[in-house]
Amino acid sequence: MRVMGIDGCRSGWVATIRPLAGGPAERIVTPDLAALMRLPEMAAIAIDMPIGLPERIGPDGRGPEKALRPRLGERQSSVFSVPARAAVYAQDYADANRLSLMTSDPPRKVSKQCFFLFPKIREVDGLLRADPVLAARVHECHPEGAFMAMNGGDPLALSKKVKGQVHRPGMEERLRLLIDKAAFTPEFLHAIPKGAGWDDCLDSAACAWSAARIVRGVAMSFPSSPTRDAHGLRMVISV
């Protein structure tokens, strides 16, 4: 059996795949998320993308984000506030803001950074709503949460990006954890395929590490008691 970690990238999606028992990892960059998720022998898939969209959003945001954000210290800004389902399915920014204001308490608009993720969020949502078997195997993850867990429960000190550019000291901090705690080789982690960034590749590796923890039943859950949205998708970040 194998596990997979997935992160979004400029060419679509980047995945890190490794045997559950450990061993050499492989990386795939593809625009075809459905085919990626349906690769055989996957015990668990952890993806850095929201799963489960509430009809309304309360104070401090969606449940998983609200639970994880305080644990990340200075890295908590990496956890985007995802609006309610209606806003995520809006086709333009003005409509997304209008629907978000209507479905949040207190009313709030959508950040541009989150809005640009809506097509990927909808892609994941559509696949999992259409396939309950796949939905049972695919779990929401967050790389900064995974790195926090690798780091003994302490959030990382350095950001991986500064002003939109890769921050080398922060990337080195994550690289060391993936080598020392997650047993990835330096050669694998330094290999950057066409169509993906170095940060995307390291994030997908962190998600693959969390996927193995999910299978073994030792992953941390945010919140500790997951809920489900109106379509039955569980709403929990597992790291």
N, C-alpha and C positions, 0 to 999 in steps of 0.2 A: 504493500500500500504506500501511497505517496501523499504529500500535503503541498498546498500551493498558497502563495501570497501574491496578491495583485494590487497594483497601483496604477492610476491613470498617468498617461504620458502624451507627448505631442503627436505620436503616431497611433494613439488609441489606448492600448493597455500594455503594461509590462508585468510579466509573471516570473516569480522564482519558484521552481519546483524541486523538491528533494524527497528522498525516501523517508518515511516516517521513522525508521530505525536509524537514520543517519547515513551519511555517504555523500558522494558528489552531487552538486546541485546543477540545474540547468536553467537557462533564462529564455523566455519567449517574448517577443514584441509583436503585437498583432492588433488590427482594428476589429477583429471578430471576437467579441467577448463571449458570445454563445458557444462557439466552438471551443474556446479556451476553457470555459467552465465545465464542458462536457468531456474533457479528456478522461480516459479511463483510470480506474484505480485510485481515485482521489478520496482519501478518508475525510478530509476537511479542506475548505477553501476560505481564506481570510482576505477580505478586500477592504481597502481604504476608501470606502464610499458608504454613505448613509443607507441603511436598510430599515424599512418601516417608516411611514410618513403619517403623522397624526393629522386628524381633521382640524384641530386647533392647537396652538402653541401657547403655553403658559409662561409665567415669569422665568427668566433665565434660560429659556429655550427648550428644545426637545430633550426628553428624559436622559438618553445616553450622554449627550453633550453636557447637560447640566451636572451629571454625576462625575464625569471624568475631568472636566475643566479645572476644578479646584485642586486636583491632585498634581497638576502639571506645573505649578508655580509660574515662572516667567515664560514657560512654553505654552501657556493656556490659550494664547491668541491663535495657535495653529488649529484649534477646534472651532470650525465655523458654526454659526448659528443657522441651521437649516429651517426654513419656514414650513408651514402646513402644506399638505398635498396639493391643494388647489393652486397655490402660488408656484410650486415646483413645476406644475404642468402649464403654466402661463407661457406664451410664445414670445413675449417681448418684456422688456424691463419695466415699462410703465405699468403694464397689466400685472406683473408679478408684485410690484409694490402695492398696487391697489388691493389685490387679493390677500397679500400678507397683512396689510393693515386691518382688513376685515376679519382675519382668522387668528389674530394674536392678541394676547392680553398680558401686559399693556400693548397697544398697537405699535408695530414697528415695521420699518421697511426692510428691504433685502440688500445686503452688501453686493457690490458688483463682483467681487471675488467669488462669492457663493453662486451668484446668478450664472456665471460662466461655467459652473459645474453642473447646472441643471440637466443638460442633455445626457451626461454620463449617469446622473442619479436616476433619470427616467429610464435609461437603458437597463440598469440593474433592476429597478423596480418592475419593469415589464417582464423581464426574464423570470424573476422569482415568483411573481404573481401567476404566471402561466404554467409553472412547473413546481408543484409542492415537493417533489423528491429533490430537486435541485435546491430549493429554498431550505431544506433541512440540512444540506451540506455546506451552504455558503453562509459565512458569518461576517458581520461588520467588525472591522478592526480599526485601529488608529496607530500609525507608526510611532508617534511620540509617546503614546501609552505603552506600546511594546518596548520601546527603548527604556522607559521608566521601569518597567517590570524587569528587564535585563539588568538594570542598574540597581537592583535590590529594593525597588520601590521609590527611589529618589529621582525626581525629574532631572533631565540633563541641564548642565549649566549654560551651554552655548547654543545659539540658534544655528540651524543649517543654512539659512539664507539671511542676508542683510541687504535691505533695499532692493529686493528681487534678484540678487546675485548670490551664487553659491558662496558660503562662508567656510573657507577651508578648515579652520580650527574646529568648527562645529561638525563638519563632515568627518574629520579625523576622530572626534570623540565617538561618533556612531560607528565608524569603521572598527575601532578597537573593541567595542562591545560585541559586534557581529563576529569578530574573530575569536575573542576570548570566551564569550558566554554562549554564542550560538553556533560555534564551530564551523563557520564558513572560512574558506581559504582566501588569503589576500588576492591571489590571482583572479578568482571568480569575482570578488567585490570590486576590483579595479578595472575589470573588463566592461566597457560601456558600449552597448550595441547602438547601431544607427536607429534614430527615432525615439530614443529615451535619454533622459538626463541621468547624471550620476546619482542625484538625490532620489529620483524615481526608483532606480535600481536598488539602492540601499533600503528604501522604504518597503519595496516588495519583499526583500529578504527578511526584514523585521516582521512583516505580516506572515511570512511562511513559518518563522519561528513561533509566532503566536498560534498558527494553525495546528502545529504539533502539540502545543500546550492544551488547546481545545480538545483534541482527540484524547489526550491523557487525563483530562479532567482537572487540570491544575491552573487553567487560565483565570485571570482576574476578570470579574464582570462589573460593568458600569451601566445601569445600576445593578445592585446585587440581586434584585428581584425583577427580572425582565417583564415587560408588558408586550402586547401585540397591537398592531394597528387594525383598522377596520377590514383589511384584507388578510389578516392572519399572520402577517410578517412580524417576527419578533424584533423588538427594539432594544438592543443591548450592544455595547461595545465590549468585545472580548480581547484581552491581551495576555 
